[in-house]
């Protein structure tokens, strides 16, 4: 028994070491910023949980439990390393945070009993919050939930889900919206209006304005289904309002017939971000929790120009932000881990996903990301980690790279690679199978082999002449004798054109 524990300890240490070694130098270490007894501390809707100001101070809201009631907590940090003790703002759930160009903070949340949506703000970096809190829902309904908030140049914009029960056995949900001028916070909040289609069951709104607080459109997306039964066909809807003229565009479906077939009609949990100009990025997952979609487009009036659709087989809990210079950052969960990647849209590149979370911990729900024009070269990520309470609220900063080299070409496959490279396998760690990818800049004889840490060759995956091009090879974790290898760390070695490349691979059973 002691030997087994000792071996397990060695494997765990190796995995943790691998996770550290696999972190590019552009990432800071993950930091625990708070703990919570609520498993959905930084989830479940796509409201923003984190913002940063013009001085690069970081602010995070999350939910906790006190005497079995949800409460809204707030922490902040000047450097991302040392965080303040948590401050309880109010009783409630599913908070969403925003910041305007004067560094004023805005916070919305749903009441603990879902009876209403509340708003407050802070002029002093969260040291105090304006009271009494203002109820903004002002609509008679069974439930008001999942609020999201965004700051534009002139106004604060808020959207949320409102549930109505037409009969005891039949309830529908609609997306409501309101706004208030930034200079009229004390006096006036517009009457909430239904922006969704009343005959549908509309849920999980997401909201975004452009990065630089410029005048322009506010963008909203939400999930629609024709019934409360999740087996009924669902769609993702988009709508925009001109902040200056306060004129709504008609709602548009983001699922043309071809994409609807690919999605299987079960799309859910959308998130939206908008960059400089009118470039938008929308992502969503599926009810089956087996994949997510990324949809990038340029907006001109009511036209979606140059749309680009990307599909990845992963869990649906995804968040997107930071559309900048036609690149966008995504974070998502898959197999209980948080992943990060950048998409380069003009070339349709996807950087290889990188694990942000601890491989020994479980992360199941939405990670949150922070953007805006303040410090545009950094992406801040928060997520909830752990298998049982107290759950850890984690934070990590990623330094974005606009000339990222390790990318996967999604189009223009006729352009052959000009550099010989062995890329990191994905997923890593893996359980049943992993994909090993490499580029050949010229035709040559190639060997791809798996070794243990003692240098013993276990499997020859490739040994043949290959042409110039991009290659993806699946390896199922077996050796040359067809036996499944034990859990541990292995070395993947590529030999080609008198060069040798090595990557570490982790197998977990």
N, C-alpha and C positions, 0 to 999 in steps of 0.2 A: 504493500500500500504506500509506504514512504517513497519507494522508487518511482511509483506512478505519479505521486504528487510532485516529486522532484523533476521528473521529465516534463510534466505539465507546466511547471514553473518555468523551465527552460524555454519551452515552446512559446508561452505567453510573453516572456521577456524578448524573445526573438521577434514576435509579432509586433510588440510595441516598438522595438528598435527599427523594424522595417517601416512602420508607420512614420517614424521620425525621419528616417533616411529618405522616404519617398516624398517628403514635404519640400517643395521648391523653396529656394532661398527667399522668394517673394512673399512668404507667409510667416506671420508671427505665430508663436505657440498659442494653443487654445487656453482660455482662462475661465475658471469658474467664477461667475460674478454674483451669484445668489443661489439659494435653494428654495424649493417649493414643494408643498404636499399635494399639489394639483398635477395630474399627469398631462393635462393640456395647458401647461403654464405659458407657453409661447405659441400655442395653436388655438383655434382650429380653423378659423377663417383666415383670409389673406389680408387682414388689416395690418398696417405696419407697426411693428413692435419696437423699432429702433430708429432714431434719427441722430444726426450730428450737426453742430452749428458751424459758423464761419471760423471759430477758433479751434475747430476739430475736437471739441468736447463731445462725448458720446452719452446718449440718454436711452434707457431701455424701460419698457413697461411690461409687466407680466401678471398673471393671476396666481393667487395662492388660496389656501383654505384656512379659515379661522372659525372654530366651533362649527365646522361643517358648512359654513357659508363662504362663497367665493369673495375674495377681496382683490383690489387692484393695487399693485405695488410698483414702486418707481426707484431706479438706481441710476447713478451717473458716474462718469469718470473723465478726467482730463487727459489721460494718456492711454487708456485701454488696459492698464495693468493693475492699478489700484482703484477699486470701486467703492462707492459710498455704501453705508448700511441701508437696507431697504426702508423706504418710507411708504406707509399705507395711505393711499389717496382716498379711497372710498370702498364701500361694499359694491360688488358688481363683478362682471365677467367679460371676457373677450374684448380687451381694450385695444384701441388703435391710436397711434401717435402721429403728429405732424409738426412741422416747424416752418415759420415764414422767413422772409429775407431779412427781418430785423432780429432774428433769433428768439422770437416768441414761440413758446410751446403750446400745442393744443392737444387735448385728450378727450376721447369719447369712449363710452362703454355701455353695455346693457345692464339694466338692473338685475340684481340677483334672482328675482322672481320673473324676469323677462317682461316686466310690465311697462318698460319705457327705455329710451335712449337718453343719455346724459352727456353734457359738455362742460368742460372747464378749461382754463388756460393759465399760463404762468408767464409773468414778465421778468422773472429773476432766476432763470435756469432751473426751475423746479424746486426752488427753496420754499416757495409757497404757491398755493393754487387758489384761484378765484372762487369764493363761495358767496351765496349758496350755488350749488351746481344747477345748471339749467336743463330742464327736460325739453328735448327738442322734437320728440316723436309726435306728440299732439294728435295722435290718431287712435281711435278706439279699436283695439284688436286684442286677440288672445295672447300674442307674443310679439315682442319687438327684439330683434337679435342680430348679431353679426355686423356691427357698425364698422364703417371705414371712413377715414377723414383724409383730406388733402388740402394744402395751402396753395393758392394761386397768387397772382400778382395783386388782385383786388379783394378776393373773397376767400372764405373758408368754405369748403364743400364737404358735405356729409351724405352718405348713403347707407341704407340698412335694409334688412329683410323684415317684412311685416306679415304675420300669419293671421288669417281670418278663417273662422270655422263657419261655413254656410249651413252645415248640418252637424249634429254631434259626430257623425261618422265620416264627414267630408270637410277637409280643410285645404285651403290654398294659400300660397305665399306670393307676395308682390314686393318689388324693389321700390322703396321710397327715397326721395332726395330732398334736401334743403340746403340753404346757403345763408351766409351773412357777410356783409361787408366788414373788412378788417377794422374800419374806424367806427363801426356801429355794434360792437360786440355786446355792449351793455344795454342796448335799446331794442334791437330788431333782429329777429330771425324769420326768414321767409316761411310761408306756409308749406308744409311738406306736400310733394306731389308724387303720384305714381308714375314711374318712367318705364315700367315693364308692361308686358302684354297681359291683360287681366285674365284672359282665358287659360293662361299657363301657370304652372307652379314654378315660381322664380326664386332662386336662392343664391347665396354666397356672392354678394357683389364685391368687386374690386375697382379701385379708382386711382387715377394718376393724372398729374399735370406735367408740363414740360420741365426740364431740368433747371432752367435758369429763371424761373418765375416770370417768364415773358408772357405778354398777352397772347391768347390763343384758346384752343379748345381744351376742355376737360373731358377725359375719356373714362368710360365705365364699361365693364363687362360683367356678365352674370350667367348663371346656368338656368336653363328652362327645361321643364319636362311637361308632358301632356297629362300627367297624373302624379299623385303622391307615391304611386307604385314605381320604384326605381327601375323596373323592367321595361317601362314604357320608353320610347325613343326620346332622347334628350339632345339639346343643342346648346351652343354657346352664342350669346347675343352681345352685340357691341352698340354703344350709343355715345354720342358726343354732344356737348353744349358749348357754344361760344361764350366765353366768360364775359366779354364786353357787351354783347347784344342780348345775352341771356336767352338765346334761341336754341331749342333742341333740334338736332337732326333726327330723322326717323330711325328706329332701331334696325340694325342689319345683322343677318346671321353670318357668323364666321365659318359656317360649315357648308360649303358648296357640295354638290352631290358626290363628287369624287372623295372629298375629305370625309364626308359623313359616312361613306362606306368603310373607309379605313378606320374610323373611330368606333364603328360598330354601334353608333347611336347611344353610347353611354358616357358621354363626356361630362365632367364635373370639376368643381373647384378651380375656376379660372383665376389668373392673376395678370395684371396689365402694367406696363411701364411705357413711358413716352420720352423720347430723347429731344435733342435740339431739332428745331423745325417740326415736321410732322411725321416722324418715324415712330412707329408703335410696335411693341412686342407683347404678344399675348401667349400665355401658356395654360395648359389645363391637363388634368389627369382623367382617369376613367373609373367608373364604378367597380369594374372588375379588378382594379388595382394591379394592372399588368403592364401599363405603359403610360407615357405622357406625350403631349404634342406641343411643339413650339411653332408659333405662327407670327412671322415678321412681315410688315408691310409699310409702304409709304402712303400717307393719306392726302388726297387731293379732292376737296369737296366731299362727295359721297363715293369716291372711287378708291379702291384698294389697289395700289400700283405695286408691281413687282413682288407679289407675295411669295414667301419662302416657307415651306412646311417641313419640319423635322420631327421624326418619331423615334422615341427611345423606349425599349422594353424595361420598365422600372415602375416602382410604386408611384401613385398619383400625386403625392404631396410635394408640390413644387412651387417655388416662388421666384419671381423675376424682377429685376430692377436694373437701373443704370444703363439705359440705352445711350451710348455716347460714341460719337464718330463712327456710327454704323456698326458698333459692336454692342453686345449685351451680355450681362452676367446672369447665370442661372444657378440656383442651389436647389437640391431636391433630396428626398430620402429614398433609399433602396436597400432592401435586406438589412434594415435597422441601422443604416449608416447615412451620414450627410455627405453629399457630393457637390462639387463646384466645377463649373466649366464656363468658358466664354465662347460665344458665337461671333464669327466675323462674317457679316452678311454680304458685302459686295462679292467676296470670293466663296461664300457658302462654306466656310471652314468651321469645324467644331474642335476646340481644344480637348485633349484627352481628359476625362473626368478625374478629379483628385479627391480623395477622402479627406474631409475636414474633421470628422468626429473620432472619438476613441473606439478602436475596433473591439475593445472588450466591453463596451457599453451598448445599450439599445436606444435608438432614436427612431420613433415611429411616425411623428407628425411633422407638420409644416415647419421648416426652418424659416427664419425671417432675414431680410436683407435691407441694407440702408443705402440710399443714394442721395441725389441732389447735386448741385454744382459745387458745393463745398467739398474740397479735396476730392476731385473727380477721379484721381488715379487710384483710390483705395476703395475696396468693397468691405463692408462690415457685416458679419453674419452672426445671428444668435439662434440657438436651438435648445430644446429640452432633452436631457440625456439621463438615462437610468432605467432600471427594471422595476424599482419599487421606491416609495417615498423614504426620505426626502429626495426629490428629483433635482438634478443640477441644471442651472441656467448657464449655458456655455456661450462664450464670445470668442470670435477670431477675426483678425484683419487679414485680408488678402490684397497684396499689391498687384494690380492688374498690369498686364503686359500687352501693349498694342502691337507688338511685333513678335507675337508668340510663335515659336518654331515648331512645337510639337502639336501638329494639327492634323485633322482628317478632312480630306477633300470630299465634299458632297456632290459637286458637279464638276464639269470640265475635266472629266477623267482622261481625256486625250492628252492632257498636259502631264508628261511623265516627270517623276521626281528627279531632282538634280543633286540629291545628297543621300548618302548611305546612312541609314539610321535604324536602330532597334528601339521600338517604342515600348512603354510600360504596358504589360498585359492588363486586360480588363474583363471581369472584375478582379480585384486584388485586395484582400485575400479572396479566394474562391473555394467553392465546395465541390461541385460536380464537373465543371468545365470552365475553361477560360480561353480568351482569344489573344493570341500573340500576333502583333502587327509589326511589319518592317517595310522599309523602302529600299529599293535597289536603284542606284544611279546609273548602272551599266549592267549588261549581261555578264554573268559569271557563275562559277560553281558555288553553291550555298549549302552550308550545314547549320542546322538549328538543333541544339542538343540541350538536355536537362541534366544537371549535376546536383549532387548533394553538397553539403558544406565541407565534406572531406575531399572533394574533388573527384568523386567516383561518378562516372557516366551512368545514368539510369535509363535514358530514353533518347533515341535519335528520331526527331520529329520530321526533319527534312534533310536530304542528302542528294542533291541533283543540280543540274544546270538550270538556271532560271533567267528569264529576260528582264530587262529594265522595267520597273513598275512598282506598284503597291501591292502588298501581300497580307492576307489575314489567315492565320492558321489556328485551328481549334485543338486544344490539348485537354484530355479528360483526366489527367492526374495519374495515368497508368505508366508503368515502366515497359521496357521492351518485351518482357515476359507476359504482359497482359495483366499484371497484378496492380491493384490500387495502392499507391504509396501512402505511408502514414502522414498524419498532420505534421507540418514543419515548414521550414524555409528551404527553398531550392534556388538554384542558379540557372537562368536561361542564357545560353551562349549562342551568339550568331557569328559565324565565320563567313566572310565574303570579301573578295577582291583584296586579299592579304590584310584584312582588318578584322579585329575581334571586338564584339560588343557583349556586355553582360548586364542582365537585369535580375533583381531578386523577385521571387515569386513565393507567395504564402498559400499553402494548402491547409484548409480547416475541414475536418470531417465532423 
